[in-house]
Amino acid sequence: MTEKQNWKLQPGIEMSGAVAEDVAKVSCALKSLSAFTTFIIEREDCPEDLKKIVEEGLEAMSRIYVW
């Protein structure tokens, strides 16, 4: 059984399907971390370094994938 692909590469990005699938999994995890970080920021102080790491990761993923 094949899972439905829920991501699309940005124009001009080339990588094998297996690599793209693995990177997409990392990207999904990063987006989840971003949602969690946003929740934490609303509830208490979030370490600035964590916020910066999440933001940089999301920017990097947006250069690879269309959300």
Secondary structure, 3 states (H helix, E strand, C coil): CCCCCCCEECCCCCCCHHHHHHHHHHHHHHHHHHHHHHHHHHHCCCCHHHHHHHHHHHHHHHHHEEC
